């Protein structure tokens, strides 16, 4: 498979796994890119790590706004190729979607308390604040202590409903790492985060704004480092009695080599008591192979300590449990 064929396949897969039914405009754009020799050649001229769909879509939007349709998107990209390339080389996706906390809460609330939580690919650290948001699990609503009318409430459909969480975890320590941490009070950096929200999802954008406002009052510490670095000592200054929880969402796809990705997962699991991952099933085939059937093509897989637990919406809007949840603990 040539570079351009692989890129086209990636963009079509992006439509099937993430966009379809969630952003008609981005579906049109991505399919147009996959069918355009010129657009694929432009992407092939970028480093492999900079070819991802979300980055291209956000960069064109950042430079030129939202073209009317797929053909207009490709034309706009080619007419502004230099500026778009500059943005793509300077930026990364860093989709800091706090709605994913709705997927974490059912696991976190069942663990031995208190918790020390660490996120890989933390961006602005918004997913480290799961205990400070509200949730609506299909009619079962949760509100954190001190909630106001400005506290974001993240909707999440749960199947089966009895698995809906009934309370909050006790988080006593929180940290993260990212190649390029984002300061919640930096308007330029957070404007880029907002550009990464898909255009039709105004409610999601409003909840992102509300989560950023919470983070600005007490921003989590996010280190500038790579997940490819040694992961020993991540919890070195965490309270010794706390359950050490490490999680990530839609991060491992950026590791192209399958063997290297497996090795990183081994290091992650060795660094904590509980490992929660939320990734596309094809990224973790040795875990996905444990599921009784193939999941929906537009959903991710949540796994706890290497055992598949649920199919999940990529941005946290739904969770469908696979079978009885595995025992949780240290």
Buried (B, 14 or more C-beta within 10 A) or exposed (E): EEBBEEBBEBBBBBBEBBBBEBBEBBBBBBBBBBBBEEBBEBBBEBEEEBBBBBBBBBBBBBBBEBBEEBBBBBBBBBEBBEBBBEBBEEBBBBBBBBBBBBBBBBBBBBBEBBBBBBBBBBBBBBBBBBBBBBBBBEEEEBBBEEBEEEBBBBBBBBBEEEBBBEEBBBBBBBBBBBBEBBBBBEEEBBEBBEBBBBBEBEEBBEBBBBBBBBBBEEBBEBEEBEBEEEBEEBBEEBEEEBBBBBBBBBBBEBBEEEEEBBEBBEBBBEBBBBBBBBBBBEBBEEBBEBBEEEBEEBBBBBBBBBBBBBBBBBBBBBBBBBEEBEEBEE
